[in-house]
Amino acid sequence: MSDSQLQKTVSTSIEVTIRLIILFILIAWCLSILLPFTSIVLWAIIIAISIEPLYKSLLSKLGTPTRASAVLVIIFLIIIIVPSYYAVNALVSNIKEVSHSLQTGSFKVPPPTDQVADWPLIGERVYAAWSTASSNLERFLTTYSEQVAKFGKWIMAKAVSVGAAVLQIVVAFIIAGVLLATKGTEDFSRKFFRKLVGKRGDEFAELSDKTIKNVTKGILGVAVIQSFLLGILFLLAGVPYAAIWTVLVLFLGIIQLPPTLVSIPIIIYLFSATSATMATIWTILIKLASLSDNILKPILLGKGAPVPMLVIFLGAIGGFILSGFIGLFTGAIVLSIGYQLFTTWIESTEEEAVAESL
């Protein structure tokens, strides 16, 4: 290689390096600017894909994409905003009521039943702490003041997180309407996966679309319906702070844990606070609502969960830690998509290897 060729090669390498550095800086800068909106945009894409069948149905009747998406978004906003307003208001009121009653000393804890002491591993400790709280609440609060304070702060923080999540969902629905009207999600998804995996891009785009719809209907939809049913029962049964228990049921449903973890303490309370007959009736209704997922999942999900429950559990918990309440939804869906794409890629690689060996 001559000196002129060497100099030209070095000059070209330096120029390419500088361009790449500038490009990476620009990409990093753009990502840092968009980072605060990541959850909203991601949630908007998930919503757009989930409600696409309804959008197409409306489109066939109304004729224009703009009109169909606008009507659909308005309907969903009404469905979300009105119940959310009352739910968040009830949740905040419950928390304030608990705080006020604790400060004034009017808060009463019903005594535990003898069966609590028979619980494995934790029965005796729970029975002792519960008995102390029932007979001498001031002593209980003094003994467990640090834990109670942390729990109270956690509840308040999550109440604020729920309010912020509702606002994010409202904005996300508006963005989803724009995406549907412009066919932004479908076109972008296919183009992105074509760039990423080549000729199998359409297959991966379809897989992502199917996973989002399955998880939304079969996991999130069931959790919302089940928590709504139990919340109504808690309210009608006169359970104190029903909004708090309803939010906990929703949380457990999304991460695929049984609502029994919430319903058992409430049933114990009902037997201690009401007559045996009424408590039995409410217990039957609460158990039926708790088992509703066994009926709803086959209907909404069809062939079962698209991914293992562990993946959904980890996605929901990780998303919750990362993004708050809205992360319960986005975390479960994003990790489910990632798992599906990864397993499909692994299986396709093995199939190709076997084909080449033959």
QUIFEN-V430199 format. One record per backbone hydrogen bond with DSSP energy under -0.5 kcal/mol. NH is the residue of the N-H (numbers start at 1). CO is the residue of the C=O. If there is no record, write none. Layout:
BEGIN
NH/CO, NH/CO
END
This chain:
BEGIN
6/2, 7/3, 8/4, 9/5, 10/6, 11/7, 12/8, 13/9, 14/10, 15/11, 16/12, 17/13, 18/14, 19/15, 20/16, 21/17, 22/18, 23/19, 24/20, 25/21, 26/22, 27/23, 28/24, 29/25, 30/26, 31/27, 32/28, 33/29, 34/30, 35/31, 37/34, 38/35, 41/37, 42/38, 43/39, 44/40, 45/41, 46/42, 47/43, 48/44, 49/45, 50/46, 51/47, 52/49, 55/51, 56/52, 57/53, 58/54, 59/55, 60/56, 61/57, 61/58, 62/58, 63/59, 64/62, 68/64, 69/65, 70/66, 71/67, 72/68, 73/69, 74/70, 75/71, 76/72, 77/73, 78/74, 79/75, 80/76, 81/77, 82/78, 83/79, 84/80, 85/81, 86/82, 87/83, 88/84, 89/85, 90/86, 91/87, 92/88, 93/89, 94/90, 95/91, 96/92, 97/93, 98/94, 99/95, 100/96, 101/97, 102/98, 103/99, 104/100, 105/101, 106/101, 107/101, 110/108, 116/113, 117/113, 117/114, 118/115, 119/116, 122/120, 123/119, 126/122, 127/123, 128/124, 129/125, 130/126, 131/127, 132/128, 133/129, 134/130, 135/131, 136/132, 140/136, 141/137, 142/138, 143/139, 144/140, 145/142, 148/144, 149/145, 150/146, 151/147, 152/148, 153/149, 154/150, 155/151, 156/152, 157/153, 158/154, 159/155, 160/156, 161/157, 162/158, 163/159, 164/160, 165/161, 166/162, 167/163, 168/164, 169/165, 170/166, 171/167, 172/168, 173/169, 174/170, 175/171, 176/172, 177/173, 178/174, 179/175, 180/176, 181/177, 182/178, 183/179, 183/180, 184/179, 187/183, 188/184, 189/185, 190/186, 191/187, 192/188, 193/189, 194/190, 195/191, 196/192, 197/193, 198/194, 200/197, 201/198, 204/200, 205/201, 206/202, 207/203, 208/204, 209/205, 210/206, 211/207, 212/208, 213/209, 214/210, 215/211, 216/212, 217/213, 218/214, 219/215, 220/215, 221/216, 222/217, 223/219, 224/220, 225/221, 226/222, 227/223, 228/224, 229/225, 230/226, 231/227, 232/228, 233/229, 234/230, 235/231, 236/232, 237/233, 238/235, 239/234, 242/239, 244/241, 245/241, 246/242, 247/243, 248/244, 249/245, 250/246, 251/247, 252/248, 253/249, 254/250, 255/251, 256/253, 257/252, 261/258, 262/259, 263/259, 264/260, 266/262, 267/263, 268/264, 269/265, 270/266, 271/267, 272/268, 273/269, 274/270, 279/275, 280/276, 281/277, 282/278, 283/279, 284/280, 285/281, 286/282, 287/283, 288/284, 289/285, 290/286, 291/287, 292/289, 294/291, 295/292, 296/292, 297/293, 299/295, 300/296, 301/297, 302/297, 302/298, 303/301, 311/308, 312/308, 313/309, 314/310, 315/311, 316/312, 317/313, 318/314, 319/315, 320/316, 321/317, 322/318, 323/319, 324/320, 326/323, 327/324, 328/324, 328/325, 329/325, 329/326, 330/326, 331/327, 332/328, 333/329, 334/330, 335/331, 336/332, 337/333, 338/334, 339/335, 340/336, 341/337, 342/338, 343/339, 344/340, 345/341, 346/342, 347/343, 348/344, 349/345, 350/346, 351/347, 352/348, 353/349, 354/350, 355/351, 356/352, 357/353, 358/354
END
